[in-house]
Amino acid sequence: MKKVLLFTLVLFALSCKKESVESNEPLKLPCEIDNFGSIKLINHQSYGINVYLDGNYIDNVAASSEKLIGLINAESYIVKGVQSDGFVLFPDEYNGSVTVNQCRTSNITF
């Protein structure tokens, strides 16, 4: 009886097939699926800078520092940097553009 039960278990185990899931498509990164990249803000100035993309406030970058901003939609933007501290009458302003590429980091330097 034990031999019959053991034989049945071995036969059952050998008859099981594992289905393999094969795909010809390579795996995609989240940034490829959702089409985003990142921006590295680099401030070489001796004062902080408020950064705007297409008129929308993004963040403040402290004097002589860097900041990485992730999950930015991959497209072109108008960049504006405005001195946030240390000015007497009018702040310094920086204007330009940047193109954020999918799964890449674009640098903006002030």
Backbone bond lengths (Angstrom), bond angles and torsions (degrees), N, CA, C in turn:
res aa  C-N    CA-C-N  psi(-1)  N-CA   C-N-CA  omega(-1)  CA-C   N-CA-C  phi
1 M - - - 1.451 - - 1.523 111.05 -
2 K 1.357 115.57 -43.42 1.459 119.01 179.69 1.524 110.65 -64.80
3 K 1.344 116.10 -36.65 1.464 119.62 -179.70 1.524 110.75 -66.94
4 V 1.315 116.76 -37.79 1.459 120.96 179.95 1.539 109.53 -66.92
5 L 1.309 116.51 -43.14 1.465 121.07 179.33 1.531 110.53 -64.81
6 L 1.330 117.11 -43.10 1.457 121.33 178.75 1.528 110.35 -64.55
7 F 1.317 117.32 -42.57 1.456 122.16 178.43 1.533 110.68 -61.98
8 T 1.330 116.55 -40.86 1.465 121.21 179.78 1.534 110.31 -65.46
9 L 1.328 117.36 -42.02 1.461 120.98 178.89 1.527 111.88 -64.30
10 V 1.328 116.59 -42.98 1.460 120.84 179.10 1.523 110.09 -64.84
11 L 1.316 116.74 -44.01 1.459 121.45 178.47 1.525 111.14 -62.00
12 F 1.320 117.24 -41.72 1.464 122.05 178.58 1.529 110.57 -64.38
13 A 1.336 116.82 -44.08 1.462 120.98 -178.79 1.523 111.23 -64.26
14 L 1.319 117.33 -37.86 1.460 120.65 -179.90 1.524 112.60 -74.33
15 S 1.308 117.02 -23.84 1.462 119.67 -177.15 1.529 112.97 -84.96
16 C 1.334 117.46 -11.83 1.458 120.08 179.61 1.525 109.84 -73.95
17 K 1.310 116.01 135.58 1.455 121.01 178.09 1.520 108.80 -114.56
18 K 1.298 114.09 140.08 1.454 119.35 175.74 1.529 106.84 -96.51
19 E 1.325 114.51 123.17 1.452 118.02 178.77 1.513 108.54 -78.34
20 S 1.316 114.76 130.28 1.456 118.21 177.41 1.526 109.01 -99.66
21 V 1.294 113.77 138.33 1.458 119.75 177.93 1.524 106.89 -99.55
22 E 1.299 115.43 111.05 1.452 119.72 -179.49 1.518 108.96 -111.59
23 S 1.304 114.34 140.83 1.447 119.95 178.84 1.513 108.23 -139.32
24 N 1.286 115.48 138.25 1.463 120.26 177.81 1.521 111.37 -84.39
25 E 1.332 117.16 -11.10 1.457 120.88 -179.82 1.525 109.88 -85.09
26 P 1.332 116.44 134.14 1.476 118.60 176.56 1.525 110.33 -70.16
27 L 1.315 115.19 155.14 1.460 119.84 177.09 1.517 109.52 -66.19
28 K 1.333 116.55 143.27 1.458 120.67 -179.44 1.519 110.30 -110.48
29 L 1.310 114.79 144.61 1.461 121.47 175.09 1.524 109.50 -76.23
30 P 1.333 118.31 155.30 1.469 120.03 177.70 1.528 113.11 -56.13
31 C 1.352 117.20 -36.00 1.465 119.57 -179.96 1.523 111.62 -68.15
32 E 1.330 117.77 -26.02 1.467 121.08 175.57 1.520 110.95 -75.97
33 I 1.308 116.27 -38.89 1.461 121.06 -178.96 1.523 110.49 -69.47
34 D 1.351 116.53 -46.13 1.469 121.09 -174.91 1.526 113.81 -97.14
35 N 1.344 118.11 0.91 1.464 123.96 174.43 1.537 112.86 57.38
36 F 1.331 116.06 61.56 1.454 119.49 176.56 1.522 111.49 -134.31
37 G 1.320 114.93 163.48 1.459 123.32 176.81 1.510 108.30 -139.90
38 S 1.321 116.66 -157.59 1.459 119.96 179.39 1.533 109.75 -142.16
39 I 1.318 114.40 165.10 1.459 121.81 179.24 1.522 108.04 -126.81
40 K 1.326 115.35 133.51 1.464 120.91 174.22 1.522 107.04 -106.06
41 L 1.326 116.54 116.62 1.456 122.82 179.19 1.520 107.93 -92.54
42 I 1.338 117.15 122.28 1.455 122.33 -176.73 1.528 107.97 -119.44
43 N 1.325 116.47 118.49 1.461 121.53 -178.45 1.529 109.67 -112.65
44 H 1.349 116.13 110.45 1.470 121.25 177.25 1.526 111.83 -94.43
45 Q 1.328 116.98 1.64 1.465 121.16 -176.73 1.535 110.95 -81.38
46 S 1.326 115.54 166.13 1.473 121.07 179.80 1.527 111.45 -91.84
47 Y 1.317 116.93 16.12 1.466 122.81 178.63 1.530 109.45 -143.60
48 G 1.322 115.74 160.64 1.456 120.99 179.14 1.521 112.11 -72.27
49 I 1.337 115.79 157.05 1.462 121.35 -179.83 1.522 109.29 -133.96
50 N 1.344 116.11 128.47 1.464 121.92 171.22 1.527 107.85 -84.41
51 V 1.330 116.65 129.91 1.459 121.34 -175.32 1.527 110.22 -110.84
52 Y 1.341 114.63 134.93 1.464 122.60 179.91 1.527 109.19 -125.09
53 L 1.317 116.66 137.71 1.467 122.21 171.53 1.515 107.34 -116.08
54 D 1.326 116.20 122.56 1.473 122.19 -177.35 1.531 111.38 50.97
55 G 1.330 116.83 37.43 1.457 121.73 177.34 1.515 114.91 83.53
56 N 1.323 117.99 -3.64 1.472 121.96 179.82 1.530 109.87 -99.15
57 Y 1.343 115.56 127.74 1.460 120.72 179.61 1.519 109.77 -62.37
58 I 1.348 115.84 130.42 1.463 121.34 179.58 1.527 110.74 -104.13
59 D 1.338 116.22 -56.25 1.466 119.59 -176.76 1.524 109.58 -174.05
60 N 1.328 115.66 170.93 1.451 122.20 174.06 1.514 107.88 -107.57
61 V 1.326 115.53 134.46 1.456 120.83 177.05 1.524 107.36 -109.29
62 A 1.309 116.65 119.55 1.467 121.89 -178.53 1.526 110.54 -64.45
63 A 1.328 115.75 161.48 1.466 121.61 179.26 1.522 111.02 -55.44
64 S 1.320 115.97 138.54 1.473 123.05 175.94 1.523 112.87 50.04
65 S 1.332 116.73 47.89 1.460 119.71 -179.99 1.525 110.53 -143.56
66 E 1.313 115.14 177.54 1.460 122.81 179.49 1.522 108.97 -131.26
67 K 1.324 115.09 154.74 1.456 119.79 177.58 1.531 108.33 -147.35
68 L 1.330 116.07 133.90 1.463 121.39 178.94 1.527 109.13 -100.97
69 I 1.316 116.25 126.11 1.462 122.12 177.85 1.528 107.01 -113.75
70 G 1.321 116.84 117.75 1.462 120.83 -177.59 1.517 112.73 -101.61
71 L 1.312 115.08 176.68 1.468 124.09 177.13 1.532 112.60 56.99
72 I 1.331 116.09 46.72 1.457 122.40 176.66 1.528 107.33 -99.41
73 N 1.326 117.53 129.69 1.463 120.60 178.70 1.522 110.08 -56.17
74 A 1.320 116.22 136.88 1.463 121.83 -179.27 1.524 109.62 -74.54
75 E 1.332 115.85 102.99 1.461 123.41 177.70 1.520 108.23 -169.58
76 S 1.330 117.45 -178.59 1.466 122.07 179.04 1.524 110.35 -92.41
77 Y 1.335 115.54 144.27 1.459 121.55 -177.95 1.528 110.31 -134.03
78 I 1.333 116.00 151.03 1.449 123.14 168.66 1.528 106.17 -88.81
79 V 1.326 116.72 128.10 1.464 122.37 -176.36 1.523 109.37 -108.58
80 K 1.320 115.09 136.97 1.453 120.71 173.80 1.526 107.76 -134.57
81 G 1.324 115.74 130.98 1.455 121.87 175.23 1.517 108.54 -118.75
82 V 1.327 116.77 130.61 1.464 121.51 -178.45 1.528 108.83 -124.84
83 Q 1.311 115.87 128.00 1.459 121.85 177.69 1.525 109.12 -54.55
84 S 1.325 116.71 128.64 1.470 120.09 -174.74 1.525 113.59 -100.96
85 D 1.316 118.05 -14.52 1.460 120.06 -179.50 1.522 109.92 -155.91
86 G 1.334 116.21 161.99 1.450 121.38 173.92 1.520 115.93 82.32
87 F 1.322 119.47 10.83 1.463 119.85 178.65 1.520 110.14 -104.08
88 V 1.352 115.97 156.47 1.455 121.46 -177.19 1.531 110.58 -93.42
89 L 1.330 116.96 -60.09 1.469 120.01 -178.72 1.522 112.68 -109.35
90 F 1.321 115.62 -54.01 1.463 120.25 -176.54 1.523 110.28 -127.82
91 P 1.316 117.12 137.38 1.469 119.63 178.87 1.531 110.83 -75.63
92 D 1.333 115.94 151.63 1.463 120.46 171.38 1.520 108.13 -68.88
93 E 1.327 116.54 144.88 1.464 121.61 177.87 1.519 109.62 -127.82
94 Y 1.305 115.16 144.76 1.456 122.91 177.92 1.516 107.43 -125.28
95 N 1.337 116.48 131.57 1.460 121.09 -179.98 1.527 109.24 -127.27
96 G 1.311 115.77 143.21 1.462 120.51 179.58 1.517 110.29 -176.28
97 S 1.310 114.91 -160.99 1.470 120.23 178.06 1.523 109.01 -143.73
98 V 1.299 114.57 160.41 1.463 120.76 177.96 1.519 108.07 -146.44
99 T 1.321 115.57 144.67 1.460 121.18 173.58 1.519 107.85 -110.51
100 V 1.321 115.75 120.40 1.462 121.68 177.21 1.521 107.04 -90.75
101 N 1.321 115.83 122.77 1.463 121.13 -179.77 1.522 110.82 -101.52
102 Q 1.308 114.75 149.96 1.461 121.79 -178.23 1.527 110.68 -57.68
103 C 1.331 115.70 127.21 1.466 124.23 175.98 1.530 113.31 63.11
104 R 1.313 117.75 22.15 1.457 122.43 -179.85 1.527 110.27 -126.53
105 T 1.324 115.80 162.99 1.457 121.87 175.63 1.526 108.80 -109.98
106 S 1.328 116.10 124.93 1.463 122.28 177.25 1.526 108.14 -102.54
107 N 1.325 116.73 137.17 1.463 121.75 -179.32 1.515 111.25 -96.07
108 I 1.328 116.17 139.04 1.450 123.81 170.29 1.520 105.68 -123.27
109 T 1.338 116.14 119.42 1.455 121.28 -176.62 1.515 111.02 -113.56
110 F 1.323 116.11 132.51 1.469 122.69 177.57 1.509 108.71 -113.08
